[in-house]
Each structure stands twice: as C-alpha cells, then as structure tokens.
Amino acid sequence: MHQTRQYILDILREAHESTVDEIVVQLRKRRDDTITAVTVRHHLNELLRENLITSPHPRHRTSPGRPQHVYSLTDKAQQYFPSNYQSLASNLIAHLCENLPELQVNVILEGVADRMAAQSGIKDCAMEVRLAKVVNYLNEHGYNASWDAHPDGYILKTTNCPYHNIAERGQQLCDMDMRLISSLLGVVPRLLDRISSGSNSCAYLIPISSIS
C-alpha cells in the first residue's frame, strides 16, 4: 500500500468521512509538506478503483450552503488496519480441539466452509466461468489463487494459506479448505499438493470426468 493512500485510509477511519479539502489538511499535518487537492484526488481515484473507499456522496448539512461531498471506507478497507482475527481464530480452534471430540470439530468447521461458500454467491455455470469466479473469491480472501487447463481437466492452485500459522497445529483447517473449495467448485477435486506438507502451493485437480 502506497504510504499516502494508507494515510488517507487512516484519516477516513478516524473521521468516518471527509471531504477532499479535509483530507488535504490532515495529510499536510502527517506528511509535513504541501500536498495538493489534485494529488489527493489521484490517490482517491486509486482507492476507489480498488474498492477501498466509497464514491463521493453529499454530507448531510444542518444549515444552508453548497453541498459537501465526502468519502468513507468500504468494508474491504478493514484489511489494511491491525486486527486480532488471527489470535482469536487460533484460540478458538485450540479451544474447540481441547474440549470437543475430533468428529465434532470437523462438523463445525465443515459448517463454516459451507456458510462461506453459500455467502460467495457463486452459482452453477460452465466450469471455466466458475473457476474464474472461484479464483476471484479466493484472491479476495488472501489465497493468491490461479487456475490452468490440464490434459485431465483443470488445476486450481493457491500459493498463500490465510491460516498458515494456525493450520500448522493440525489437519482441521486444511480439511475445511478442501470442503470450501469443493463447495465453491460444485465438485470434489483431487488434492495434489498442500502448503502444510512443505509444497509451494496447494493444488487441486478437477477431472474432466467430474464435470457435468
């Protein structure tokens, strides 16, 4: 993330919404320079393109005057701020594993995967179209995914594991990932490689025979 754009996200997080002029004032304080409104608009356009801020919308006024247009953060922007999600998830998984039978833990995590797949909005369609949608969904969730044609069907790869530090503790999250990817694809792929086993990627083969 470009430092100036991160500053803009920080400003919008603190203020909830800001005009271009208000952002200019705050940036000058943080950067100790004379950044212009033109430069700020350039950075705002980039943040808009990445869907990290909303399109400018009128600010509610309590007195007459020219309407002011303000920007605010989208939900996607939250990934650029510190969070405690990993620690929370790690402790939740540890607590589940310590207090429930393995079968129950697996049932819970499979339910989580099914919920995530249902919320993705990916519907039945031609496999190559569906693969493109699955890759887009996985990339939005930190997997660094891609797919390629293969003589036996298709290969889906993910080169980053969003749960890597937690997944090292056991197999449950890897199994949850398999359930999620199966649900997103609409077929159960064959696992070829796994990051948790030392590979550079998790790789899945979707055989032609499984595609209706």
N, C-alpha and C positions, 0 to 999 in steps of 0.2 A: 504494500500500500504506500503510495506517494505520501510523504510526510505532511504536505499541505492539506491533502484530502483527509488524512487521519485527523488533523486539527479541526477541519470542518465537521467531521463526524462527531468529534468530542464536543464542539461548540453546540451542535444541534442536540446532542444528548443532554447537555446541561440546561439549555434554554427551552428544549422541547420543540421550538420552532423559531426561525429567524429569517429576516429579510437579507438581501444581498448586502445592503449597507451595514447592517448589524454584524454580519459575518466579517466584513472588511475591518470594522473596528476591532473585533476580537482577535482576528488574525494579526493585525498590526501589533497588538499587545504581546502575542505569543511569539511572533517571528522577529519582532523589533526591526521592521522595515516598512516600506511604503507600498505594500501590495495594492493593486488597483481593483476596481469593481469588474473590469474586463477580464482580468486574470481569474478572479473568483468565479465568474460565470463560466469560464472554461472548465475549471475544476468541478463545478456543479453539474455541468453537462456530462462530464465523465462519470460522476457518481450516479446521475440519472440513467445513463446508458447501462451501468452495472446493477441497476435497480436497488441502490443502497439508500436513495432519498426519494421523496415523493415529488411529483410535478408541483410547481408553484401554485398555491391556492390562496384566495383572499383571506386576510386576517379579519376576524370579527372586530368591528370598531364600536365604541360606545359614544363617539362624538363624530360630527360631520367631518368630511375630509376625503382626500384622494385615497382609494383603497390601497392597502399594502399587501404585497404578495410574499408569502413565506414558504420556506422549505422545512420539512421534518424527516425523520428517519423512517425507513421501512423495517419490517421485521428482519429482513436479510442482513441489515447492517449490524445486528447484535453480535455476529460472529467476530467483529473487529474490536470487541471490548473484552476485558478479562472476565472469565466466568469460573464457576466452581462445578461445572457439569461433570468433568472427568472424575473429580474426587467423589462427588455424590454418586455417580454411576458405579464407581469402583466399590464404594462401601455398601451400596445396595446389593450388588452382585455377591459380595463377600458374605453379607448378612443372610441372603437367600440360601447360599450354598451351605452355610453353617447351621441353618435352622430348618431346612426342608430337605426331604429326600430328593435325589438327583432327578427322578422322573417328574416331580412337581416343578422343579426349577426349569426343566426343559419345556414343560407345558406352558409355564408363564412366559418364557422367552419366545416360544413359538407364537403365542398370542400377541406379543409385542410386534413381532415381524409381520403377522397378518394384518394388524392395525395399521402399521406403516405402509404396507402395500396398498391397503384399501384407501388410505389418505392420499396416495400418489396420484390417483385419478387416471392411471393407465388402463386403457380398455383393450378388448380383443381387436387385433388388426394384423396386417401382414407382418411376418417376423422381422424383416429389416426395418420397418417403420417402428415396430415395438422396441427393437433393440436400440434404436436412436433415442426413443423416449426414456428407456431404462438407463442408458448411459447418461443422459441429461439429468435424470433424477439422482443417480448415484454421485455425479460430479457436484451437484448442489449440496450433497451431504458428505463431501470430503473424501470420496473413494478414488479419484483420479482414474476414471473408467474409460475403456475404449472397446471396440469390437472389430473383428475382421472375419471375412469369409474363409472357410476351411473346406477341403475336399469332402469332409464328412458332415458339414453343416456350418456352424458359426462358433467362433471363440470369443468369449467375453472375458476381459481382463480388468482387474483393479490393482493398481500399484501402490495404493495407500490404504492402510487399515485405520479407520477412525477410532477403533477400540484397542489399538495395538498394545498399549500399556496394561489394559485390563485383560485382553484376550490371552496374554502370556500366562495368566494364572490358571487357565483351564480351557476346555473344549466348548463350553456352552455358547459363548458368543460367536465362535466360528460356525456352530450349528445354526444359530439364529440367523447369521448372514446367509447361509445356504437356503434357509426357509424363506428369507426376504427375497432373494434373487429368484428363487423358484416361483414365488407368488407374483413378482413383477413380470417375469417372462411368460408365465402361464404354462410352463413345462418345467420338469425337474432336470437340470443339466447334470453332466458328469464332471465331478471335480477332478482337475488335472494337477494343479499346484496350489500351495497355500503359503501365505507370508509367514504364518506362525510356525511353519515347518522349515523355514530358512530360505524359501524361494523369494525371488524379487517381486512376485506378484501372486495374487490369487487368480487362477484361470479356470474357466468353465467351458466345457464343450456342449453346445446344443446340437444334438444329432439331427440329421435330416429326417430320420425315421420318427422322431418325436414331434415333428411339426405337422399339424393337421392342415 
